[in-house]
Amino acid sequence: MSGDENHPSPSDPSCKRSVFALCNYPALLVAGILRLEELQDSPIEDYLADMRREHRVFVELVDSYPGLLDHLTNGEEEDIIHVGELLGKGASGARGDDTKTLKSAVLKWLMPRGQAVIPPLSRNIKSNHGFNNEVTGALLCPTGLDWSNVETKQSLKSGETAVCGDQWPIFLYAVYDYNPKDPWKGLLRSEILIFGFKHVFTSPSSMDKEPKATRSGNAYLHGMKFSLNLSSVLSHMDTITNSENFYHSILDLLEDPDESEEVADLMMWWTRFHTISSNSALLKIHTK
């Protein structure tokens, strides 16, 4: 399949940002086509939650490309796998572009303007990132742990304390403050997430002015964690940042029916504040 300006090709990276991150596209397409046949006899509600999510992603993906579903259903398995490989190539390119630009951008967001990170950080040398740096270590420290505790800090640095993907870093919270009695308070509302969102989802120049949307996506959380951490490669095999579990744990929360009220509030917050200038007083007020 080829694309034009109205109908993007499967290798176009822009669409994959808005569907799903860290996805095995050939497997997703093959399973999706088979599941369409199964759904003729049983509703999607009968499937487990992860299968329902996978099918939703499949549907959103094929809907993004007019004619793709017909092409897949009428083709051989080799054709489906080939299209999946093209999709994967585009997704990998999009994720690579995002993390490449984030690596240098994040360094500017770690400290207030005019202040330097001490010790200094290099965008190309990861050995002094992560828990080996005082600033990035504090941001990556899992909620519930105290970075100011010397023993905790050393245990995280040495790897003695392993951090799982569902142990969320403090940088997800507004003003980097986690309240164990109210874990929703400030979640996914931090200033550094807003900076990352504007950098990936809109033009980087919107960091200092009103945003003008240029592209959409959902992998920037990976890039944020990747840029702060030690890992030199971001993939589903990443064992340092445990990116895949991290990503899925966020999705699990956002898709949990029991959390629908809090999620609706969060979505409303983002809908309103992604249009606010990053340096405005209003943004400072609402992220405190």
C-alpha positions as a Markdown table, in Angstrom:
| # | Residue | x | y | z |
|---|---|---|---|---|
| 1 | Met | 0.0 | 0.0 | 0.0 |
| 2 | Ser | 1.2 | 3.5 | -0.7 |
| 3 | Gly | -0.1 | 6.8 | 0.7 |
| 4 | Asp | -0.7 | 10.4 | -0.3 |
| 5 | Glu | -1.2 | 13.5 | 1.8 |
| 6 | Asn | -4.7 | 12.5 | 2.8 |
| 7 | His | -4.1 | 8.8 | 3.2 |
| 8 | Pro | -0.7 | 8.1 | 5.0 |
| 9 | Ser | 1.3 | 5.0 | 4.1 |
| 10 | Pro | 1.9 | 2.3 | 6.7 |
| 11 | Ser | 5.5 | 3.4 | 7.0 |
| 12 | Asp | 4.5 | 7.0 | 7.9 |
| 13 | Pro | 5.7 | 7.5 | 11.5 |
| 14 | Ser | 3.1 | 10.2 | 12.4 |
| 15 | Cys | 0.1 | 7.9 | 12.8 |
| 16 | Lys | 1.8 | 5.4 | 15.1 |
| 17 | Arg | 2.3 | 8.0 | 17.8 |
| 18 | Ser | -1.4 | 8.2 | 18.2 |
| 19 | Val | -2.2 | 4.5 | 18.4 |
| 20 | Phe | 0.0 | 2.4 | 20.7 |
| 21 | Ala | 3.6 | 2.3 | 21.8 |
| 22 | Leu | 5.9 | -0.7 | 22.0 |
| 23 | Cys | 3.7 | -2.8 | 19.8 |
| 24 | Asn | 4.5 | -5.9 | 17.7 |
| 25 | Tyr | 2.6 | -4.8 | 14.6 |
| 26 | Pro | 2.8 | -8.0 | 12.6 |
| 27 | Ala | 1.4 | -10.1 | 15.5 |
| 28 | Leu | -1.2 | -7.4 | 16.2 |
| 29 | Leu | -2.5 | -7.5 | 12.7 |
| 30 | Val | -2.6 | -11.3 | 12.4 |
| 31 | Ala | -4.3 | -11.7 | 15.7 |
| 32 | Gly | -6.8 | -8.9 | 14.8 |
| 33 | Ile | -7.8 | -10.5 | 11.5 |
| 34 | Leu | -8.3 | -13.9 | 13.2 |
| 35 | Arg | -10.3 | -12.2 | 16.0 |
| 36 | Leu | -12.6 | -10.6 | 13.6 |
| 37 | Glu | -13.7 | -14.1 | 12.5 |
| 38 | Glu | -14.1 | -15.2 | 16.1 |
| 39 | Leu | -16.3 | -12.1 | 17.0 |
| 40 | Gln | -18.9 | -13.3 | 14.6 |
| 41 | Asp | -19.8 | -15.9 | 17.2 |
| 42 | Ser | -18.9 | -14.2 | 20.5 |
| 43 | Pro | -18.9 | -10.5 | 21.6 |
| 44 | Ile | -15.7 | -8.7 | 22.5 |
| 45 | Glu | -16.9 | -8.4 | 26.1 |
| 46 | Asp | -16.3 | -12.1 | 26.5 |
| 47 | Tyr | -12.5 | -11.6 | 26.1 |
| 48 | Leu | -10.0 | -10.7 | 28.8 |
| 49 | Ala | -9.1 | -7.1 | 29.4 |
| 50 | Asp | -5.7 | -7.2 | 27.6 |
| 51 | Met | -7.3 | -8.9 | 24.6 |
| 52 | Arg | -10.0 | -6.2 | 24.5 |
| 53 | Arg | -7.4 | -3.5 | 24.6 |
| 54 | Glu | -5.4 | -5.2 | 21.8 |
| 55 | His | -8.5 | -5.5 | 19.6 |
| 56 | Arg | -9.3 | -1.8 | 20.3 |
| 57 | Val | -5.8 | -0.9 | 19.2 |
| 58 | Phe | -6.2 | -3.1 | 16.1 |
| 59 | Val | -9.5 | -1.4 | 15.1 |
| 60 | Glu | -8.1 | 2.1 | 15.7 |
| 61 | Leu | -5.0 | 1.2 | 13.6 |
| 62 | Val | -6.9 | -0.1 | 10.6 |
| 63 | Asp | -9.3 | 2.8 | 10.8 |
| 64 | Ser | -6.4 | 5.1 | 10.4 |
| 65 | Tyr | -5.7 | 3.8 | 6.9 |
| 66 | Pro | -8.6 | 3.8 | 4.5 |
| 67 | Gly | -8.7 | 0.5 | 2.6 |
| 68 | Leu | -6.2 | -1.3 | 4.9 |
| 69 | Leu | -8.8 | -3.6 | 6.4 |
| 70 | Asp | -9.9 | -4.8 | 3.0 |
| 71 | His | -6.3 | -5.2 | 2.0 |
| 72 | Leu | -5.5 | -7.4 | 5.0 |
| 73 | Thr | -8.7 | -9.5 | 4.9 |
| 74 | Asn | -8.2 | -10.3 | 1.2 |
| 75 | Gly | -4.5 | -10.9 | 1.4 |
| 76 | Glu | -2.3 | -13.8 | 2.5 |
| 77 | Glu | -0.6 | -14.0 | 5.9 |
| 78 | Glu | 2.6 | -12.9 | 4.2 |
| 79 | Asp | 0.9 | -9.7 | 3.1 |
| 80 | Ile | -0.3 | -9.0 | 6.6 |
| 81 | Ile | 3.1 | -9.6 | 8.1 |
| 82 | His | 4.7 | -7.3 | 5.5 |
| 83 | Val | 2.2 | -4.5 | 6.3 |
| 84 | Gly | 2.9 | -5.0 | 10.0 |
| 85 | Glu | 6.6 | -4.7 | 9.4 |
| 86 | Leu | 6.1 | -1.4 | 7.6 |
| 87 | Leu | 4.0 | -0.2 | 10.5 |
| 88 | Gly | 6.7 | -1.2 | 12.9 |
| 89 | Lys | 9.3 | 0.6 | 10.9 |
| 90 | Gly | 7.3 | 3.8 | 11.0 |
| 91 | Ala | 6.6 | 3.4 | 14.7 |
| 92 | Ser | 10.3 | 2.8 | 15.5 |
| 93 | Gly | 11.2 | 5.8 | 13.5 |
| 94 | Ala | 8.7 | 8.0 | 15.3 |
| 95 | Arg | 9.9 | 6.8 | 18.7 |
| 96 | Gly | 13.5 | 7.3 | 17.7 |
| 97 | Asp | 12.9 | 10.8 | 16.5 |
| 98 | Asp | 11.1 | 11.7 | 19.7 |
| 99 | Thr | 13.7 | 10.3 | 22.1 |
| 100 | Lys | 16.5 | 11.8 | 20.1 |
| 101 | Thr | 15.2 | 15.3 | 20.5 |
| 102 | Leu | 14.0 | 14.7 | 24.0 |
| 103 | Lys | 17.5 | 13.8 | 25.2 |
| 104 | Ser | 18.8 | 17.3 | 24.9 |
| 105 | Ala | 15.4 | 19.1 | 25.6 |
| 106 | Val | 14.9 | 17.3 | 29.0 |
| 107 | Leu | 18.3 | 18.6 | 30.2 |
| 108 | Lys | 16.9 | 22.2 | 29.9 |
| 109 | Trp | 13.8 | 21.4 | 31.9 |
| 110 | Leu | 15.5 | 19.8 | 35.0 |
| 111 | Met | 16.3 | 23.1 | 36.6 |
| 112 | Pro | 14.8 | 26.6 | 36.6 |
| 113 | Arg | 16.1 | 28.9 | 33.8 |
| 114 | Gly | 19.5 | 30.3 | 34.6 |
| 115 | Gln | 20.4 | 27.4 | 36.9 |
| 116 | Ala | 22.8 | 24.6 | 36.0 |
| 117 | Val | 22.5 | 20.9 | 36.8 |
| 118 | Ile | 25.3 | 19.9 | 39.2 |
| 119 | Pro | 27.1 | 17.7 | 38.4 |
| 120 | Pro | 26.5 | 18.5 | 34.7 |
| 121 | Leu | 24.8 | 16.1 | 32.4 |
| 122 | Ser | 25.7 | 15.2 | 28.8 |
| 123 | Arg | 22.9 | 14.3 | 26.3 |
| 124 | Asn | 25.2 | 11.6 | 24.7 |
| 125 | Ile | 26.7 | 10.1 | 27.9 |
| 126 | Lys | 24.2 | 8.1 | 29.9 |
| 127 | Ser | 26.5 | 6.8 | 32.6 |
| 128 | Asn | 25.9 | 9.8 | 34.8 |
| 129 | His | 22.2 | 9.9 | 34.3 |
| 130 | Gly | 19.5 | 8.0 | 36.2 |
| 131 | Phe | 20.2 | 7.3 | 39.9 |
| 132 | Asn | 23.8 | 8.3 | 39.4 |
| 133 | Asn | 22.9 | 11.9 | 39.2 |
| 134 | Glu | 21.3 | 13.8 | 42.1 |
| 135 | Val | 18.8 | 15.7 | 40.0 |
| 136 | Thr | 17.6 | 12.9 | 37.7 |
| 137 | Gly | 17.8 | 10.4 | 40.5 |
| 138 | Ala | 15.4 | 12.5 | 42.6 |
| 139 | Leu | 12.9 | 12.7 | 39.6 |
| 140 | Leu | 13.1 | 8.9 | 38.9 |
| 141 | Cys | 12.9 | 7.9 | 42.6 |
| 142 | Pro | 9.8 | 5.7 | 43.0 |
| 143 | Thr | 6.9 | 7.1 | 44.9 |
| 144 | Gly | 6.9 | 5.8 | 48.5 |
| 145 | Leu | 10.7 | 5.9 | 48.7 |
| 146 | Asp | 12.7 | 8.8 | 50.1 |
| 147 | Trp | 15.5 | 10.0 | 47.8 |
| 148 | Ser | 16.9 | 12.1 | 50.7 |
| 149 | Asn | 17.6 | 8.9 | 52.6 |
| 150 | Val | 21.2 | 8.0 | 52.1 |
| 151 | Glu | 20.7 | 4.2 | 52.3 |
| 152 | Thr | 17.7 | 4.4 | 49.9 |
| 153 | Lys | 19.7 | 6.5 | 47.4 |
| 154 | Gln | 22.7 | 4.1 | 47.5 |
| 155 | Ser | 20.5 | 1.0 | 47.1 |
| 156 | Leu | 18.9 | 2.6 | 44.0 |
| 157 | Lys | 22.3 | 3.6 | 42.6 |
| 158 | Ser | 23.8 | 0.1 | 43.1 |
| 159 | Gly | 20.7 | -1.7 | 41.7 |
| 160 | Glu | 20.2 | -3.5 | 45.0 |
| 161 | Thr | 16.7 | -2.0 | 45.0 |
| 162 | Ala | 15.1 | -3.1 | 41.7 |
| 163 | Val | 12.4 | -0.7 | 40.4 |
| 164 | Cys | 9.5 | -2.4 | 38.7 |
| 165 | Gly | 7.5 | -0.7 | 35.9 |
| 166 | Asp | 4.5 | -0.2 | 38.2 |
| 167 | Gln | 6.6 | 1.7 | 40.8 |
| 168 | Trp | 5.9 | 5.1 | 39.3 |
| 169 | Pro | 8.6 | 7.8 | 39.4 |
| 170 | Ile | 7.9 | 11.0 | 41.3 |
| 171 | Phe | 8.3 | 13.1 | 38.2 |
| 172 | Leu | 4.7 | 12.0 | 37.2 |
| 173 | Tyr | 3.3 | 14.2 | 40.0 |
| 174 | Ala | 2.7 | 17.9 | 40.2 |
| 175 | Val | 5.6 | 19.7 | 42.0 |
| 176 | Tyr | 7.1 | 16.2 | 42.4 |
| 177 | Asp | 5.0 | 15.5 | 45.5 |
| 178 | Tyr | 3.3 | 12.2 | 46.2 |
| 179 | Asn | 0.5 | 11.9 | 48.8 |
| 180 | Pro | 0.1 | 8.2 | 49.8 |
| 181 | Lys | -3.3 | 9.0 | 51.3 |
| 182 | Asp | -4.4 | 10.5 | 48.0 |
| 183 | Pro | -2.3 | 8.9 | 45.2 |
| 184 | Trp | -4.4 | 10.6 | 42.5 |
| 185 | Lys | -3.5 | 14.1 | 43.7 |
| 186 | Gly | -1.2 | 15.7 | 41.1 |
| 187 | Leu | -0.8 | 12.4 | 39.1 |
| 188 | Leu | 0.3 | 13.0 | 35.5 |
| 189 | Arg | 0.1 | 16.8 | 36.0 |
| 190 | Ser | 3.8 | 17.7 | 36.5 |
| 191 | Glu | 5.4 | 20.6 | 34.7 |
| 192 | Ile | 8.0 | 18.4 | 33.1 |
| 193 | Leu | 5.3 | 16.2 | 31.6 |
| 194 | Ile | 3.7 | 19.3 | 30.1 |
| 195 | Phe | 7.0 | 20.3 | 28.6 |
| 196 | Gly | 7.4 | 16.8 | 27.2 |
| 197 | Phe | 3.9 | 16.8 | 25.8 |
| 198 | Lys | 4.4 | 20.1 | 24.0 |
| 199 | His | 7.8 | 19.0 | 22.7 |
| 200 | Val | 6.5 | 15.7 | 21.2 |
| 201 | Phe | 2.9 | 16.4 | 20.3 |
| 202 | Thr | 3.3 | 20.0 | 19.1 |
| 203 | Ser | 6.2 | 22.0 | 17.7 |
| 204 | Pro | 9.1 | 22.3 | 20.1 |
| 205 | Ser | 8.9 | 26.1 | 19.7 |
| 206 | Ser | 5.6 | 26.0 | 21.6 |
| 207 | Met | 7.6 | 25.5 | 24.7 |
| 208 | Asp | 7.8 | 29.3 | 25.0 |
| 209 | Lys | 4.6 | 30.4 | 23.3 |
| 210 | Glu | 1.1 | 29.3 | 22.5 |
| 211 | Pro | 1.2 | 25.8 | 20.9 |
| 212 | Lys | 0.4 | 25.1 | 17.3 |
| 213 | Ala | -0.4 | 21.4 | 16.9 |
| 214 | Thr | 1.8 | 19.7 | 14.3 |
| 215 | Arg | 1.5 | 16.0 | 15.2 |
| 216 | Ser | 0.0 | 13.6 | 17.7 |
| 217 | Gly | 1.4 | 10.7 | 19.6 |
| 218 | Asn | 1.5 | 8.7 | 22.9 |
| 219 | Ala | 5.0 | 7.4 | 23.3 |
| 220 | Tyr | 6.5 | 10.5 | 25.0 |
| 221 | Leu | 6.2 | 9.1 | 28.5 |
| 222 | His | 8.8 | 6.5 | 27.4 |
| 223 | Gly | 11.0 | 9.2 | 26.0 |
| 224 | Met | 10.8 | 11.2 | 29.3 |
| 225 | Lys | 11.8 | 8.2 | 31.4 |
| 226 | Phe | 14.4 | 7.2 | 28.9 |
| 227 | Ser | 16.0 | 10.6 | 28.8 |
| 228 | Leu | 16.3 | 10.8 | 32.6 |
| 229 | Asn | 17.6 | 7.2 | 32.9 |
| 230 | Leu | 20.7 | 5.2 | 32.1 |
| 231 | Ser | 19.3 | 3.0 | 29.3 |
| 232 | Ser | 20.8 | 3.7 | 25.9 |
| 233 | Val | 18.1 | 1.9 | 24.0 |
| 234 | Leu | 14.4 | 2.2 | 24.4 |
| 235 | Ser | 12.4 | -0.9 | 23.5 |
| 236 | His | 10.1 | -3.6 | 24.9 |
| 237 | Met | 13.2 | -5.5 | 26.0 |
| 238 | Asp | 14.4 | -2.6 | 28.2 |
| 239 | Thr | 15.2 | -4.0 | 31.6 |
| 240 | Ile | 16.5 | -0.9 | 33.2 |
| 241 | Thr | 13.5 | 1.5 | 32.9 |
| 242 | Asn | 11.0 | -1.5 | 32.5 |
| 243 | Ser | 9.3 | 0.7 | 29.9 |
| 244 | Glu | 6.7 | -1.8 | 28.7 |
| 245 | Asn | 5.3 | -2.5 | 32.2 |
| 246 | Phe | 5.5 | 1.2 | 33.0 |
| 247 | Tyr | 3.5 | 2.0 | 29.9 |
| 248 | His | 0.9 | -0.7 | 30.5 |
| 249 | Ser | 0.5 | 0.1 | 34.2 |
| 250 | Ile | -0.5 | 3.7 | 33.2 |
| 251 | Leu | -2.9 | 2.4 | 30.6 |
| 252 | Asp | -4.4 | 0.0 | 33.1 |
| 253 | Leu | -5.2 | 2.8 | 35.4 |
| 254 | Leu | -6.6 | 5.1 | 32.7 |
| 255 | Glu | -8.8 | 2.3 | 31.4 |
| 256 | Asp | -10.0 | 1.1 | 34.8 |
| 257 | Pro | -13.8 | 1.7 | 35.1 |
| 258 | Asp | -13.5 | 2.1 | 38.8 |
| 259 | Glu | -11.3 | 5.2 | 38.2 |
| 260 | Ser | -13.5 | 6.8 | 35.5 |
| 261 | Glu | -14.3 | 9.9 | 37.6 |
| 262 | Glu | -10.6 | 10.6 | 38.3 |
| 263 | Val | -9.6 | 9.9 | 34.7 |
| 264 | Ala | -12.3 | 12.2 | 33.4 |
| 265 | Asp | -11.0 | 15.0 | 35.6 |
| 266 | Leu | -7.5 | 14.3 | 34.4 |
| 267 | Met | -8.5 | 14.4 | 30.7 |
| 268 | Met | -10.3 | 17.6 | 31.3 |
| 269 | Trp | -7.2 | 19.1 | 33.0 |
| 270 | Trp | -5.1 | 18.1 | 30.0 |
| 271 | Thr | -7.6 | 19.4 | 27.5 |
| 272 | Arg | -7.5 | 22.7 | 29.2 |
| 273 | Phe | -3.9 | 23.1 | 30.0 |
| 274 | His | -2.1 | 21.8 | 26.9 |
| 275 | Thr | -3.1 | 25.2 | 25.3 |
| 276 | Ile | -1.5 | 27.2 | 28.1 |
| 277 | Ser | 1.9 | 28.7 | 27.5 |
| 278 | Ser | 4.6 | 26.8 | 29.4 |
| 279 | Asn | 6.0 | 29.9 | 31.1 |
| 280 | Ser | 2.7 | 31.4 | 32.1 |
| 281 | Ala | 1.7 | 32.2 | 35.7 |
| 282 | Leu | -1.5 | 30.3 | 35.2 |
| 283 | Leu | 0.4 | 27.1 | 34.5 |
| 284 | Lys | 2.4 | 27.6 | 37.6 |
| 285 | Ile | -0.7 | 28.0 | 39.6 |
| 286 | His | -2.4 | 24.8 | 38.4 |
| 287 | Thr | 0.7 | 22.6 | 38.7 |
| 288 | Lys | 1.5 | 23.6 | 42.3 |
